[in-house]
């Protein structure tokens, strides 16, 4: 009794093996065992015959006639008009416009700085040059970051578009029938390698970023652009205001009278400069603005020319 | 295949890899019936199958540098199967699955049945049997049909089918077993077809 039950259950296993046997999907040990079983089992022999007949009839089915030709035309095969790498190319006039803007802004910047330097006190000129460098650094950083960010997001868009389109029409892997899964996202993989390069280009192209210097902390550590370095070359790290403070500060108590006098002196000096300070602020704002515009224009010109050359 | 004087697939593939669109299109001519039929059987819908087949050839052309040799048709069929999978996912075709035998039955079409050295009568009988079998395939569930088509007609491995359909190998096996069992039942219910199938096997 028990062996009969066991026989039924185990025969289902043999039937499953029979299907796999026909498909050539049995592992070596199971294969030999099944062939041994087959010699003495009529049920399995019949099953094998039926499955074999079924397969033959399926394979004998005629192919469908394609409703049209699937030949490829050159238009189909041509890569998409949108450039593969990076953001869409800016229009032709952009380069010219960027050049002109850069020129005007640089000229304006230099002239204002010059006038300022000539009319102001040497110390003040140094101050202004220092703060200009600071602002130039900040200004340089801002458009650089924006551009890098902009181009990165453009890159991302391009990648997404490429990734989604060919992603849905994946290219083939070479898979001989004996091995396994044909398809990886072959196209999107190559698309991401294509866009990786321009990302590197875009981030390398803008000038290296600097950290903004606090005012009056000493000479700038990096020269973010030619402009800023041109102005800061004239910059002398002497700072009369803080110099006074330094001299005044470490006096011992016995010298408090003189210290107070020094402090008063300094306060007077600062008060005296209060009025021209307002003008200075205005001029500094103008200089900062011109610096920003000039840098932005130079960077845009670089990109525009770069894209035009491609 | 009886191609005789035409250049072999290998030679056309070499030319196509070198950039000849003409050579590739000769390959398209040669294999488009097989690829389209596969897509049609997997998708059960003519428009979907057309889209999938066209995309398959475009995809194959772009991926030629990745074909390293071996059976070119098998390679194309795998691309076709993947395109069909994407077509299903992309469009979620809600159109009713058309009857496969209707789609395959084109009286004006030239015979594309492989030449097995049979007599004219045998050929006609086999064509009729083929048409009936297509109809029976339509009666399977979509998953069973796809598994049977890929394994029994196009010799895909279980693992490949599993990957394509997003199922486990065990599920694929069970679909094949059940699909075959169902087909067997359907064939047995049709005496003439049953006889023809049996004759085919002998």
Contacts between the chains, C-beta under 8 A, distances in Angstrom:
chain1	res1	chain2	res2	distance
A	16	B	173	7.3
A	16	B	177	6.8
A	19	B	173	7.2
A	19	B	176	6.4
A	19	B	177	5.4
A	19	B	180	7.0
A	20	B	173	7.1
A	23	B	151	6.1
A	23	B	158	7.2
A	23	B	176	7.6
A	25	B	157	7.2
A	25	B	158	5.5
A	49	B	201	6.7
A	50	B	184	5.9
A	51	B	180	6.0
A	52	B	201	6.0
A	53	B	197	5.2
A	53	B	198	6.3
A	53	B	200	6.4
A	53	B	201	3.7
A	54	B	152	7.1
A	54	B	180	6.0
A	54	B	183	5.8
A	54	B	184	6.4
A	54	B	187	7.3
A	54	B	197	7.1
A	55	B	152	4.8
A	56	B	197	7.9
A	56	B	200	5.2
A	56	B	201	5.6
A	57	B	129	6.1
A	57	B	130	7.6
A	57	B	133	5.4
A	57	B	187	7.9
A	57	B	196	7.8
A	57	B	197	4.7
A	57	B	200	5.6
A	58	B	133	6.0
A	58	B	137	7.8
A	58	B	148	7.2
A	58	B	149	7.9
A	58	B	152	4.8
A	58	B	153	5.2
A	59	B	152	7.2
A	59	B	153	5.9
A	60	B	113	7.2
A	60	B	114	7.9
A	60	B	126	5.5
A	60	B	129	7.0
A	60	B	130	5.8
A	60	B	200	6.5
A	61	B	104	7.4
A	61	B	130	3.9
A	61	B	131	7.9
A	61	B	133	5.4
A	61	B	134	5.9
A	61	B	153	7.2
A	62	B	104	6.8
A	62	B	111	6.9
A	62	B	112	5.2
A	62	B	113	4.7
A	62	B	127	6.2
A	62	B	130	5.1
A	62	B	131	7.9
A	63	B	33	4.0
A	63	B	34	5.9
A	63	B	36	7.6
A	63	B	37	4.5
A	63	B	112	4.3
A	64	B	33	6.9
A	64	B	36	5.8
A	64	B	37	4.5
A	64	B	40	5.2
A	64	B	103	6.4
A	64	B	104	4.9
A	64	B	106	7.6
A	65	B	33	6.9
A	65	B	106	5.2
A	65	B	109	3.8
A	65	B	110	7.4
A	65	B	112	6.9
A	66	B	32	5.1
A	66	B	33	6.1
A	66	B	36	4.4
A	66	B	50	7.9
A	66	B	53	7.0
A	67	B	46	6.8
A	67	B	50	6.2
A	68	B	50	7.3
A	69	B	28	7.5
A	69	B	29	7.5
A	69	B	32	7.1
A	70	B	28	5.5
A	70	B	32	4.7
A	70	B	35	7.5
A	70	B	36	7.2
A	70	B	53	5.5
A	70	B	54	5.3
A	70	B	57	5.1
A	71	B	25	4.4
A	71	B	28	5.1
A	71	B	29	7.1
A	71	B	57	7.9
A	72	B	21	6.3
A	72	B	24	6.6
A	72	B	25	6.2
A	72	B	28	6.9
A	72	B	57	6.1
A	72	B	58	6.3
A	72	B	61	5.8
A	74	B	21	6.5
A	76	B	58	6.0
A	77	B	21	6.5
A	77	B	58	7.3
A	77	B	61	6.2
A	77	B	62	7.9
A	168	B	86	5.3
A	168	B	90	5.6
A	169	B	55	4.8
A	169	B	58	6.8
A	169	B	59	5.2
A	169	B	83	6.7
A	169	B	86	6.8
A	170	B	59	6.7
A	170	B	82	5.9
A	170	B	86	7.0
A	171	B	59	5.0
A	171	B	60	7.7
A	171	B	62	5.4
A	171	B	63	3.5
A	171	B	66	7.0
A	171	B	79	7.6
A	172	B	59	6.4
A	172	B	60	6.0
A	172	B	63	4.6
A	172	B	66	6.5
A	172	B	67	7.4
A	172	B	75	6.2
A	172	B	78	6.2
A	172	B	79	4.2
A	172	B	82	7.2
A	173	B	63	7.9
A	173	B	66	6.4
A	173	B	78	8.0
A	174	B	66	5.4
A	174	B	67	5.1
A	174	B	68	4.7
A	174	B	69	7.9
A	174	B	70	7.1
A	174	B	75	6.3
A	175	B	75	7.1
A	175	B	78	5.6
A	175	B	160	7.4
A	176	B	70	4.6
A	176	B	71	7.1
A	176	B	74	6.9
A	177	B	71	7.0
A	177	B	74	5.1
A	177	B	155	5.8
A	177	B	156	7.2
A	177	B	157	6.8
A	178	B	157	7.2
A	179	B	157	7.6
A	180	B	157	6.6
A	180	B	159	4.7
A	180	B	160	6.0
A	180	B	163	7.0
A	181	B	159	6.9
A	181	B	160	6.0
A	181	B	163	3.9
A	181	B	164	7.8
A	182	B	78	3.9
A	182	B	79	7.2
A	182	B	81	7.4
A	182	B	82	6.1
A	182	B	160	6.5
A	182	B	163	7.8
A	183	B	78	7.4
A	183	B	79	8.0
A	183	B	82	4.5
A	183	B	163	7.6
A	183	B	164	8.0
A	186	B	63	6.0
A	186	B	66	6.7
A	187	B	59	8.0
A	187	B	62	7.1
A	187	B	63	8.0
